[in-house]
């Protein structure tokens, strides 16, 4: 589907690589005009050129109103916001590092809250939607991930809170929780054939996910097909987080 001047507009933060790039590509294929927001200028520009979108080099922890105004200035409207940008800083939780705690929370939670609030008037005008990227770690602890799991649980709670508050304005808010997804950042892990196979066997659907798997669910949640869906956290992990029972010894 080709986007034109009447096509809906969506901003995807962290869209210059990985899952964000996969989301941006799927949305562009489905006729959205995509603004690729990423602090990595080259990544944002490469993805934007590839999908026919617009690049916006920006840090999501910067002034939220200015970032949203810049997004709206590209196409004159905003129909969707995908809060995908996130970080994980690994360290044992018993040895907290203040910079890691503050930095993780600022990107994973604070930026979502500020950007969504700044975008709200524009989304209310178009009866648009927000999709926040949480994680299966919101309900399954990420060992060695520091404050990451807690931050993603906060994303789920923030999603539910904003869905309730903004529903009367016609704005829907949902979250998507990726499981094991094969991205360029994770390629060093999956390049190990044995490790890849061991991980693959853990997934009931029998494969490691791709960024496009997340993009398709995001596209659904932004679309009119999800017009009566809000406040939900859809975990997209091939069934992995529900497999505890297979590790329980049986008679």
N, C-alpha and C positions, 0 to 999 in steps of 0.2 A: 504494500500500500504506500502510495507516494504522499508525503505531507505537502500541504499548501497553506495559503494565508488563513484558511478557516480551521486548520487542524489544531487540536489542543496542544498546549505547551506544558512541558514538565522539566523540572530541574532535578538532576541526579548528582548528589554530592559524593565525592570519592569516585567519580565516574571515569577517571583517567586510567584505571587498571582493574584487574581482578573481577570480583563480583559486580562492582559498579559498572565496569565496561560492558559486561554481559547484559546487565539490566538495560543500559542505554541502547545497546544494539537491538534487543528485542523490541523495545518501545519504538525505536525508529522504524523498524520493519513493519510495525503495526500502525504507522501513520502519525506518530507523535512528533512534534518539533521538540528536540531535546537540547537542553543547555547542560553541558558537561562541566560540572564544578569540581575542581581539584587544585590543590596547592602545587602540584607538579604541572607546570605549564606545558611542558612537552607532551606529557601523557594526556592531558585534557585536549590539546590541539590535535594529537594523533587520532584519538578516538572520535572527536568531533568531525574531523575530515573524513574518516572512514565511514561514518554513519550519516553524514550530511547534516550534522547539527552545529551548534555554536559552542565554542570553548570559553569558559570563564575561570581563569586562574585566580583562586581565592582560598584563604584559610577559613574553615568553618568556625574557628574560635574567634574570628575577628568580628567587627560590627555587623550584627545580623541584618539590621534594616538596610544598610548600604548594600549588602550582598543581594538581598531580595530585590531591592530597587534596580540593581544592575541586571538581574535575571529578567525582571518584567520589562526593563528597557530594551531587551533584545527583540521581543516579539509583541509587546504591548499587553500581555495578559499572562495569567498563570493558572493552569488547571490541575497540576499535580506537583507534589514535592516528595522526592524519595530521599530520605535521610540515611544514606548508606555509609558515609565516612565513619571510620572507627579505628581504634588502635588496641593492641594488646601488648602489655609490657610484662614479661614473664619474670617472676621472682616468687619465692615462698611467702605465703601470707604472714608467716611469723616474723618475717624480716621486711616490714613495709618500708618503702622509700617514698618520702613525701612527694617528690617530683613525679614519680610514677602514679601515685594515687591521684594527685591533683590533675595531672595531664590526661590520664585515662578518663576520669570523670568529666573533664572539660569537653573532650571530644565526643565521648560516647553518650553522654546524657545532656550536659549543658548546651551544646551546640544544637541538639535536636529541639530542646525546649525553646531556645531563643529563635531559631530559624522558623520553626513552625508557627510561633506566635507572630513573628514579623510577616509571615506569608498569609496569615489567616484572613485579613481583609480582602486580599486578592482571590483567595480560594473561595471565600463566601460569595464573592461576586460571580464566580463561574460555577458554583456548586461543585467544587473540586474535591480532591482527596489527598491524604498524606499516607505514605507507607514508610514505616521505620524499620530499619534492619536490626533485629535483635539477634538471637542465636539459640541453638539448642542448649548452649551453656547457661541460658537463663533458668533452666530447670534441671540441668545435669552439670555439676561442678566441673570446671576446667582446671584440673590439677596443675599447679605451678603457674597459673595464669594471674596471680595477684588479685587485683580488684575487678578483673574482667567479668567474671560471672555475675558479680553483684551489680556491675554497671549495666549488663544486659537484662538482668531482672528488673532493674529500674526503668529500662526502656519499655518493657512490657507494661509496667504499672503506669508509666507516663502515657503510653498509648491508650490504655483503658480510661484514664482520667480525662484526657483531651477528647476522646470519642464521646464521652458523656457530656462534657461541657460544650462541645462544638456541634454536636448533632442538631440542635435547634437551628443552627445557622446553615444547615445543609452540607456541612463538611464532614466527611467520613475519615476515620483514622484507624489504620490497622498496622500490624507488625508481621514480619516474616523472619523466621529463625532458621538460618542455614545450618546444615550439618557439615559433613566432610565434603568440601568442594575443591576440585582440582583447579587451582589458579597458578599463575606464573610464580607467585610468592611461595606456594606450597610445592612447586615442582621438584625441589631438591628431595622432598620426602617421597613423592610418588615415582621419582626416577629410580628409586630402589625397588626392584621388581618384587623381592620377597616381602618388603614392608607393604607395598601396594596390594599384593595379593592377600596378606593377612588382614589388612583393613577392609578390602573389598568383601571378604568372606563374612565380616561382621555385619554387613548391611543386608537386611532382608531382601531388598530389590536387586542385590548382587552387583552393584556398581558404585563407584565414587561419583558424586554429583559434579555438574558443570555449571559455570556461571549462568548459562542460558536457562537452566532449570529454575534458578531463582528468578530470573527475568520474566519467565512466563507467569509465575505466581504473582509477581508484582504487577504485571500487565493486567491480569484478571482483577486484582484489587483496585486498580485505578479505573477500570472500565465500568460502564453502566451495568454490566452483568453482575457486578458486586454492589449494586445500588442499595441493597438492604443488609449489607455486611459492614459492621463497624465494631471497634474495640476488640478485635480478634488477634491472636498470635498464632500464625500458621507455621508449624515447624516443617521444614522441607529437608528431610534427612534420610529418605529412603526407608524409614522405619527404625533407624538405628537406636534412637533414644528410648524405644519401647522394648528393647531386647534383653533387659536384665534377667528375665525368667530363664533364658537359655544358660545362664551361668550358675543357676541354683542347682545344687546336686539333687538328682532324682533317684528314687528307689531302683 
